[in-house]
């Protein structure tokens, strides 16, 4: 136990290696997430047991933890270099490297946390050690820039500026200079505009998400929509937004949305403004406590919190497993400092009970998750009575799990059990507002001969993401099958004159071609054989 607590960096490093991954929820990702959670809770549990045995005399090896985490960032850079050289396959097809992630922005997130540590040690070290830390810092800045992540740049600049202000007296004087205070806002405005225009469509897309999220908050301001309320409701509100604003400039930017790219907005949507204010108050109290009580490493701890806040404002750090380990480190550091001053024996006992309960809960949850994913992999090409019975069996434990319901409904549709699929997907739509769910529901209606309901579902999918061609195409097909050629031709005209967001899409080109054929052939039915665009 003592070795575990005095050298937790080894376990944290292993946990980091497991949990650094994409956010795709397949079997590998589920294992990494489970590993990260179990590692974090086990370390906290071990810390609490040590407190009970020895009291608040334990010393958390802050230097080792920080340097080990920074080492993981260096390994990620080396991994990225191998991807650039073509030695290792890149997981992200739209960029020339991504580390062990499927998105270079997540790599940028990791490095923006690491740079707070490397820059701090650059200032505090001397001689050869300073040169080494400076080289690591420059390397990390280079890959943050190359990652193209604006939030990484903002977070890194913020943390470096904060550390410079606290630790370098000359910088502190500069920041207080009247000329600096005069020109700094101008520079920040220009930098903000450059970052905005660098990826203007992405920035405008986030403005759309925040605008729709604001409407959701207005509908339930105090208590919110509940856990996973954003997932369950957002796309319905986006559809309603475009119904009310058919000529919105955001219509060309709309896409499928599963998170609001802002943890504070997500908190307000899911749990209401009261919880959001409590969260902000807790954050402020934490910063004040660290500022007053910390002597050593106060600067780097606060810079890590600042980086976390920056990411929370523009992304989804709570969904990334390695962030959970960072939060664990912050919790242990604060708890350790607090208990050294106000030690109460019942606090570790309470934490042990909570952690033990959480481990049992995580074990049950991920056992069912592994079971679900394994069944999903077998069911796609091997549907039989046994697999069908297994789905019925695990349904009771997963009837509110939108991932299970979506997969179950999609597999039933794939195997042409359209009525059964329709029932499951309707349940799924209560927990997950999703464009693809609406398309499957519409196709099920179409297959079982309820064209009016199919048209309504296709229209709703089209309102969710107005720039998509597929819902319009399927509406045209349904009208042709029903002999309503005038309506089919009206939809065909809409398709032909619609702005094409993805110029090189073969599916879109094929849809436009069939729309032209519909007009030329005076409404002859065409085959419903296209995949998604």
N, C-alpha and C positions, 0 to 999 in steps of 0.2 A: 504493500500500500504506500509506504513512504517513498519508494523508488518511483512508483506511478505518479505521485503528486509532485516530486521534486524534478522529474524529467518528463513532463507531459508533452513536450514539443515533439518527441518521437511519435506519439500517438496522434497528435494534431497533424503532423506531416502526412502520416498514412491516411488520415481522414480527408485531408486536402486532396491527396492524389485520387482518392475514390470519388470525392464529391465534385471535383472540377470537371464539368461536363456540360453538354447542352441541356436545355430545358425540355427536350422531348421526353414524354413520359412513357418510355419503353422499359423493358426489363432492366437493362443496364442502368438507366437513369434512376429507376426505383431503388436499385441496390445502392447506388451512390447516395441518394437522399437518405435512405434508411441508415446507412453507415455513418453519415454526418450527424444525424439526430442521435443515434445511439452513442456515438463517440462523445458528443457534447454533453449529453445527460449523464453518461457514465463518469466523465471527469468531474462534473459538478457533484455527483453523488460521492465520489471518492474524496473530494475536498471536504464535504460535510462530515463524513466519517472521521477524517483526520481531525477536524475541529472538535468533535466529541471526545476523541482520545487524548489529544494534546492541547486543546484550547487554541486561541488565536495566535499561535507562535509560528505557524507555517509561513514560509516566504515563497510567494509565487515568482518563478524565475522569468521575470519580464523580459530581460535581455535575450534569453534563449528563445522565448516564444516569438518575439518580434523578428529576430534574425532568421529563425527557421521559416517564418511566414514569408519573409523577403526572399529567402532562398528558393521557395516554391515559385515565386515570380521570375527569378533568374532561369529556373528550369523551363518555365513556360516560354520565355524568350528564346532559349536554345531550341526548343521544340518548334517554335515559329520559324527560326532560321532554317531548320531542316526542311520545313514546308516550302519556304521560298526557293531553296536549292533543288526542290523536287525529290528529295530523298524520302519524305513522308507525305502521304496524301493529305490534302487540305479538306476540312469538313465543310467549309463555307465556299460555295461556288462563285460568289460575287465579289470575293476579295482574295488576295494572293497569300494570306495566312490568317489563321484564327486560333493558333495554339491548340490545346486539347478540347476547345469548345467548338460549337457549330456557328458561332457568331463572334466576330472580332471585337464587338462592343463589350462582351463579357470579359474577354481578355483585357480590354482597356480598363474595365472595372477593377479587376484584380491588381493590375499594375498601378492604378491610381491610389489604391490602399498601400501598396508596397512602397511607392515613392515617398509617402510621408515618413516611412521608417528609414529608407536609404538616405534621404536628404537630412534627416535629423542626425544620423550617425556620421554623415559627411561633415557636419558642423562640429560635432562633439569629438571626433577622432583626431588623431595627429599622425604625421609622417606617412609611412606606407599604407597604414590602415585607412587614412583619409583619402589617399589616391584611389584605393580600391573602391571605397564607398562612392566617391565622385564618379568613377567609371560606371558603376552600377546605376547611379542616378541618371547619368547622361544616356545610357543604354535604354533605361525605362522611359525616359522622356521621348526618345526617338521612336520607340515602338508605340507609345501612346499617340503620337502624331500620326504615324503610319496606319494605325488602326482606324483612323477616320471618325473616332467617337468624340462628338462634341462634349458630352457630359464628362468624359475622362479628362479632357483638356480643362474644363471649368473646375472640376474637383481637384485636379493636380495643381493648377494655378492657385486655387484658394488655400490648399494645405501648405504649399511652399511659401506663399505670402504670409500666412499666419505664423509658421515656424520662424521665418526670417524676422518678423516683427517682435516675437517673444525672445528669441535667442541671440539676435545680432543687434547690438546697440546702435550701430550706424544706420541700419534699416529702420529701427524704431524712430530715430531722429528724422530720417527722410520721410517716413509716413506722416509725421507731424508737421512737416514743412508746409507753409501756406501755398507755395507754388504747386507742390505735389497735390495738395487737397483741391486745388483749382483745376488742374489738368487731369487728374485721375478719373473723375466721372466722365470726362470727354472721351478718354481712351477706352474706358469700359463700355460706353455707348457704341463707339465705333467697332470694338471687338465683338459686341453682342450682335450688331448688324451684319458683320462679316460671317459670324457663325450661323446666323439666320439665313442669309442668302446662299451659304455654302450648301445647305440641304433644305431649300425653302419648302419643297413639297412635304418633307418629313415634319418640319416645324409647323406648317399649316394643318397637317393631319393631326398633330397633337392638340392644336388649338380647337379643332373640331371635337376631339374626344373630351377635352376639358369643358367645352361649351355644353355638350350633351350631358356630361356628368353633373354639371351645375344644375341642369334641369331635374336630374334625378334627386339631387340633394334637396332642391326646393320642394319636391313631392313628399319626401320623408326626412325632414331636417333634423329631428331630435334623436330618433332611434335607428334610422337607416333601414336598409333592405335586408339586413341579416348576413350571416356568414355566406360567402360566395354570392352575395346579392348582386354584385357588379356583373359577374358571369351570367347570372340568371336573368338579368333585366336589361343590360346595356344595349344590346343590338335591337331590342324592341323599341327602346327610346330613340335610337338612331334612326330607325325606320320612321317613327312618328315625326322626328325632326325634319326628315326629307319630304314627308307627306305635307307638312305645314310650310316647308320652304323648298318647293320643287326646283327653283332656279338658283339654289344656293351655290356659291363658288366652291364649296367644299365637296360637292357631289362627285367630282372627278378624283378626289383624294381619299374617299371613303374606302374602308377595308374591313376585314374581320378583326374584331377587337376583343381581347380577353383580359387586358389590364389597362389601367388609365395612364400609365407612364408617370405616375405621381402617387407615392405611398400615402401622402396626407389626404389627397382626394379619395383614394381607395378606402381609407379609414372612415372618412365622412360619409361616403356612399353606403358602405356596409354596416357601419355602427353608429352613424349620426354625428352631429356637431359636438354633442356633449362629450363623447368618447374622444373625438379629435382634440378638444380643448384639454382634456385630462392628459392625453398623450404628449401634447406640446408642453404642458406644465411639468410633467415628469422629466421631459428632456431638459427643460430649463433648470430644474432643481438638480439634475445629474451634473450638468455643466458647472453650476455654482459649487456643488459639493467637491468636484474634482479640482476646481480652481483654488478652493480654500484649503483642502486637506492634503493634496498631493504636493510632494516636494520634488522627488525624482520622476522623470518621464512625464510630467504633467503636460508638457507641450505636445509630445507625440500622441498621447492619449486623446487630447482635445482635437488634434488635427485629424485623427482617424474618425472621431465623431463628426467633425465637419465634413469630411469626405462622404461619410454615410448619409448625412443630411442632403448634400448636393445630389447624390445618386437618388435619394428618396424623392427629390423634387422633380426629377426628369426621367426616372426609369422604374425598375421593379426589383430592387435588391433583395426584398424579402422572399423572392422565389428562387434565389441563387444559393445553393448549398454552402459554398465557402463563406458567405456572409454570416451564416448561422454560427460558424466557428469564431468569426470576428466578434459577434455579439456576445458569445460565451466568454471570450477573453475580457471584454469590457465589463460584463456582469461579475466575473470572478475578481477582477481588479478592484471594482467599486465595493463589492461585498467584503473583500479582504481588508480594505482600508476602513470600512465602516465598523466591522467587527473588532478590529484592533482598538477602536475607540469606545465602542458601545457593545461589548460582547454579552449576549444573552444566550444561554444554553438551549433554550427552546427553539431558537431560530434554525439551527442545523437540523433539529429533529423534524420540524415542519418541512424543511427543504427535502430531507430524506424521504418523507412520506409522499411529497409531491412528485419527486423524481422517480420513485419506485412505481407510483401509479402511472406516470407518463411512459415509463419503459414497457409496462404491461400493455398499455393502450397502443403504443407504437408497434409492439410485436403483433398484436391482433390485426391492426390496420394493414401492416405490410404483408402479413401472411395472406390476407384476403386479396391484397393487390397483386402479389406474385401469382396467386391462384388464378385471378382474373386474366392477367396478361398471358400466362401459359395457356389457358383455355382459348383465349382469343387467337393465339398463333396456330393452334391446332384446328380451330373451327373453320378457317377461311377455305381450306381445300379439302377438308375431311369431315363434312357434316354428316352425322348419323344419329341414331336414337340415343346412344350413350352421351354424345356431346350435347344433344338437345336436353337430355335429362340433367346434365351437369349445369347447364345454364338456368334451368328451372330451379335447381337446388340452391345455387348461389345468388339467385335473384333476391331472396328474402334479406340477405345481408347487404345487398348492393342497390336496392330499389330507389335510393336517393343519391346514388353515385352517378353523376352525369357521364363520366367516362365509360362506365359499364353500360349504361342505358344506350348511349350513342353507338357504341361498338355492337351491342346486342341487336339493336334495330337495324344497323347497317348490314350485319351478317345475315339477318333474316331477309332483308331486301335482296342481298346478293344471291341468296338461295331461292328467290322468287316466292317467299312466303309473305306476300304484300300486306294482308290483313293483320297478321301478327306483328309485322314490322311497324305498321301504322300505329298500333296501340302502344308499343314500346317507345316509339319516337315522340308520340304526344306526351308521354310521361317525361321523357328527356327534355322536351321543350319547356317544362315547368322549372327545370333546374339549370338549363343552358339555352340562352338566346343565341342562336347560331344560324348563319346563312345556309350551311350545308345540311343542317337538320331540316330546315324549311324546304330545301330542294328535294330531299328524300321523302318527306311527308307529301309533297305535291306529286311526286312520281308514283308513290303508293296509291294516292287517290286516282291518278290517271290510269294505273294498271287495273284497279278494281272497278273502274267504270263510273267514277264520280267526277266528271269534268269540271263542274262549277267550283267544287272545293279545290281541285287541282289548280285552276286559274287563280283563285284567291291566294293560295299558298305561294304560287310563283310570283304574283304581284308583291306579296309581302317580302319575299326574298329580294326582289328587285328594289324595293324601297329601303331595305337594309343596306344594300350596296348598289347605288344607282348606276355606277360605271360598268357593271358586269353585263355581259351580253347573254349569258346562258338562260336566265329566267325569261327574258323576252323571246328567245328562240323557242323555248318549250311552250310558252303561251301560243306562239304562232302554230306550233305543231298540233296542240290540242284543238285549236279553232279549225285547222284543216281537217283533222280527224272527225270533227263534229259537222263538217260541211258549212261552217260559217266563214266563207271565203273572204267576205268584205272585212271582217275583223282581223283575219289572218293577214290580209294585205296591209291593213293599217299598222299592225305590229311590224311587218316587214319593212315598211317605210321608216318607222322609228329606228329599226336596226341599221338600215343603210345610212341614215343621217346622223347616227350616234357617233360621238367622238371616241376614237379608239385609243385607249390609254396605253395598251401594249401593242406597239406597231408590228412586232414580229410574231405575234401569236398565231400559230397555225389554226387553232380552234376558232379564233375570232374571224380569220379570213374565210374559213369554211362556213361559218354562220352567215356572214355577209353574202357569200356566194349563194347559199340556199335561200336567203331572203330575196335576192334578185330573181332566182328561179321561181319562187312563189309568185312574184309579180308577173313574170313573163308567162308562166303556165296557167295564169288565171286561177291560182289557188289549189293546184294539185297537191295532194298530201305528200309530205317528204318523210324520210325515215327518222325516227327518234333514236339516233345512235351516237350522239356526241358525248364526250366526257366534259369535265369541268374546264372553264377557262381561267 
